[in-house]
Amino acid sequence: MPRVVHFEISADDPERAVKFYTNVFGWTINKWKGPMDYWLLTTGKDEPGINGAIMKREQPLTGKDGMIGYTCTMDVDNVDNYIKKVEKNGGKVIQPKGAIPGVGWFAMCLDTEGNVFGLMREDPSAE
């Protein structure tokens, strides 16, 4: 069965995005030594999941142009704490924390580049 093995985050200002994701999630991010501006993301050590990259957005984001892609959701230990980190680092909450009954707690955010991502904490008792 196919599965996601890599993700890319498009950014108008990749260095600003690197700072955002490093400060919010503690990811290790290193600039690739290849022929294009590309930053490789390591999102964990031995946990299940995938790694990705930040790349320069090729077209400006104007609502219908620019890179539109998948929404990645991060498994976090405390949604409230990560909402604070998102806001402190220039991101915005676009869907406040709420319960997904029987699944967990979820919020949607925007990064500094206008990309949407989710924050999720599994909690079967959430109502």
C-alpha positions in Angstrom: 0.0 0.0 0.0 1.5 3.4 -0.9 2.3 5.7 2.0 3.8 9.2 2.4 7.5 9.0 2.7 8.5 12.7 2.4 6.8 16.1 2.6 7.7 19.6 1.5 6.7 23.0 2.9 6.6 25.8 0.4 7.8 29.1 1.8 8.1 32.7 0.6 11.0 33.1 3.1 12.5 29.6 3.8 14.9 30.9 6.5 11.9 32.4 8.4 10.1 29.1 8.0 13.2 27.2 9.3 13.2 29.4 12.4 9.4 28.8 12.9 9.5 25.0 12.7 12.7 24.8 14.7 11.3 26.9 17.5 7.8 25.4 17.5 8.6 21.7 17.1 12.3 21.4 17.8 12.9 19.8 14.4 16.5 19.5 13.2 16.8 21.4 9.9 19.8 21.5 7.7 20.4 23.3 4.4 20.9 20.9 1.6 24.2 21.2 -0.2 22.6 20.6 -3.6 22.0 23.1 -6.4 18.8 24.6 -5.0 17.6 26.3 -1.8 16.3 23.3 0.1 16.3 22.6 3.8 16.0 19.0 5.0 13.8 18.4 8.1 14.3 15.6 10.6 11.1 15.4 12.6 12.0 12.7 15.1 14.4 9.9 16.0 12.9 6.5 16.4 9.2 7.4 16.4 7.0 6.4 13.5 6.6 9.3 11.0 8.2 11.0 8.1 10.8 13.6 7.4 10.5 16.4 4.9 11.9 19.7 3.6 11.3 23.4 3.2 11.7 24.9 -0.2 11.3 28.3 -1.8 7.7 28.8 -3.1 8.0 29.0 -6.9 4.9 31.2 -7.4 3.5 33.7 -4.9 0.5 32.6 -2.9 -2.4 34.7 -4.0 -5.3 32.6 -3.1 -5.5 30.6 -6.3 -1.8 30.5 -7.4 1.2 29.2 -5.6 1.9 25.8 -4.1 -1.2 24.2 -2.6 -0.5 20.9 -1.0 -1.3 18.4 1.7 -2.1 19.5 5.2 0.3 17.8 7.6 -0.9 17.1 11.2 1.7 16.9 14.0 1.2 14.5 16.9 2.0 16.7 20.0 1.9 16.0 23.7 -0.2 19.1 24.6 -2.2 21.1 22.0 -2.4 24.1 24.2 1.3 24.4 24.7 1.9 24.1 21.0 -0.7 26.7 20.2 1.3 29.1 22.4 4.5 28.2 20.6 2.8 28.8 17.2 1.6 32.2 18.2 4.9 33.2 19.9 6.7 32.4 16.7 4.5 34.3 14.3 2.0 31.6 13.3 -1.8 31.9 13.8 -4.5 29.5 15.0 -7.3 29.3 12.4 -9.3 26.6 14.1 -9.2 26.7 17.9 -8.5 23.5 19.8 -11.5 21.2 19.9 -12.4 17.6 20.6 -12.8 15.0 18.0 -15.0 12.7 20.1 -13.3 9.4 20.9 -10.1 10.4 19.0 -8.4 13.4 20.6 -7.8 17.1 20.6 -7.2 19.0 17.4 -6.4 22.6 16.2 -5.5 24.0 12.8 -2.8 26.7 12.4 -1.0 28.8 9.8 2.8 29.0 9.7 4.7 32.2 8.9 4.3 31.3 5.1 0.5 30.9 5.0 0.7 27.1 5.0 -2.0 25.2 7.0 -1.0 22.5 9.5 -2.8 20.6 12.3 -1.9 19.9 15.9 -3.3 16.6 17.3 -3.1 14.9 20.7 -4.7 11.5 20.8 -7.1 11.1 23.7 -9.9 8.5 23.4 -11.8 10.2 26.3 -12.1 13.6 24.3 -15.7 14.7 24.0 
